[in-house]
Amino acid sequence: MNDFQEIADRVEIEALRGEFTDAAMMRDRARLAALFTPDGVLRMPNVPVEFIGREEIRAGGERLQSQWDFFVQNSHPGTIRIDGDTAVGRTYMQEIARLLDGRSCVNFAVYHDTYRRTPEGWRFAERVYEVRYVDTTPLEGSAPGPDAQAHGSDDAGGVGRAAAAGEAGDAGRASGAGEAEASAMGTPDDFGAPASAERLDRAIAALRANGFTAELLDDAAAARARIKDLIPEGAGVFTGASETLRLSGIAQDIEAGDRYRAVRPRVLTMDRATESDRIRRLTATPDVLVASAAAVTETGSLVIASGSGSQLPASAGGAARAIWVVGAQKVVPDLNTALRRVEEHALPLETARALAVYGHPSAVNRLLVLNAEPQPGRATVLLLREAIGY
């Protein structure tokens, strides 16, 4: 391929990325979906959602945008590496949004892209959205209109947001240095950032003192391998609904293979009207439960939130053995902070996922707090040094 062709390809790919942002801003989901190959994939693990094919991308996007009050997206060029009829690249994003329920956010994110040359031109084969920073401080501004004066100038809006952050006790947001330090160190109120090594060590020590078997692992891949060591072949294993298990591949290992007697796939084929009692018994008393938690405290407690409560009996003591895989961002100082993490961080993310997938919001209808494990060897916590799930 000559230099002129590569230049032309780069220009077309850059135009494709710009078209995506324009379609998102104009809420033209049909046009946005057409920017993908017919089997293209749009993944947003932090939301988390996954849309495969143009129709899912269009319909899923419309469900998400129906929740917006306003949405502004700015994209900034990143790398492009072309290899014949395929290419990879990155696009850097800054987004401001407010939902109809009043929740708002400022995101800084990266799109990891795969492009493919088609008869229609270059198209996205895959876009994976990775959030690098999120701020949920309420936005005080609005779109220009008759009442715009009430919100003041841009400078006044910035001062108002800083004051609101100070009133909420989040002094880290008052300066750029504070924000960088909070992101790097995983301060207690930064619910999406991995905890520091010292805080992870405190959590591990406290869990062990409270009767849990606790292991500190580097990442999800290490947990995935460790699970195979901990669960004997042929065991009946119930996997709790968990983004951590899905993203790590642990759920797939357990549910799709023949190494274990997986409970969840079996339950999903049963009739809830006529076999509800059998379903209850299968999920409440498995040989092994593998799940995650919404928070782990530095005082050695686990907090598990649920909408239906279906996995709580096994966690509380029904399972002969229980294993929880927990990302480093879920470590918090105490129980009060853990409950705030559930309401302020985990619930909004799960609600966004539920709206995209099911069309209705989630709810914290049941909470389980495990302060100690009285049965030696029953309960294992695999705490990771990396963030995964929410």
C-alpha positions, 0 to 999 in steps of 0.5 A: 500500500502506497503512502497516499493510500495510507494518508487517505485511510487515516483521513477516512478513519478520523472522519469516522470517529468524528461522525460517531461523536456527531451522531451521539450529540445529535441523538441519531442512533440509526446513523451511529449504528451504521458506522459499525460493521454489521457484526460490530460490537460496542462494549462499555464495561464500566456501565456495563453494557455490550451491544453486538450488531447494528440493531442492538447498538441502535436500540441499546443506545436509544434506551440509554439516551432516553434517560438523558437530560443533556449530554455533551461529548468531545473527542480528541484524536489518538493513535491509528495503526493501519494493517491492510484492510484492518486498523486499530486506534484510540480516541480520547473522550471528555463527556458531561451528562445529566440524567432525567433523575437528576444524577450527573457526571463528568467522564474522561475516557478512552475508546479502544477501537478496531476498524475494518475496510468495507465496501461502505468505507472504513467502519468500526468493528469494535469500540471498547469504552474505558472510563479513566476518571468520573466525577458525580458532583452535581452539575449546576449549569444548564443549556442556554435558555430564558433562565440561563442567567440564574445559573451565572457565568461559566466562572460562577458555575465552576465556583459553585461546583467547587463549593458544593464539593467542599460542602460534601466533604470531598476536599480532594476535588478542590485542586488538580493535585488533590484529584491526582492524589485521590486517583492514584491512592484510592482515597475512601470516597473515590469508590472507583479507584483501587485501594492503596497497598497499605489499605489492602493489607489492612483489609486482608489482616482484618478478614483473617482475624474475623475467620475468613480465609483471605488471599491477596492476588495481583489480578483477575487472571490470577483469581481465575486460576486460583478458583480452579485450585479451590473447587474440586471437579464435579462440585455443584457450583452456584455463581452469583450474578456479578460483573466481576465474574463475567469480566474476569471469565470466571463465570464462563469457566464455571457455567460453560464447561463440564468440570463442575455441575453449574447451578445457574445454567440449570436454574435458567432452564427451569419453570419458575411457576412450577419449580420455584421450590426446587430453584430455591433449594438449588441456589440456597444450598450449593456445594460451592458459591462463587460470587463478589461483594459490593464492599470489603471494609478495612475492619474485615466485613463483607457487604453484599447487595441484592435486588432479589436476594436469590444469592444471599442465603448461600452467602450467609451460610447455605453453601458448604463453601463460599468464595468471593472475588473482589476488586481493589476499588471495593475496599472501604474504611468502615461499614458506613462508607460501605453502605454509601458505596452501595448507594452512591456508586454500585447502584447507579452503575447497576441501574444503568446496566439494568435499564440498557438490558432489561428496560427498568432500574435496579434497586437495593432491596436486600443487604447482607453484612458478613462481619465474621465467619464462624466455620473455619475454612468455609469462606474465602475472599480473593482480594485483587490488587486491580479494579474490576466490576463495580 
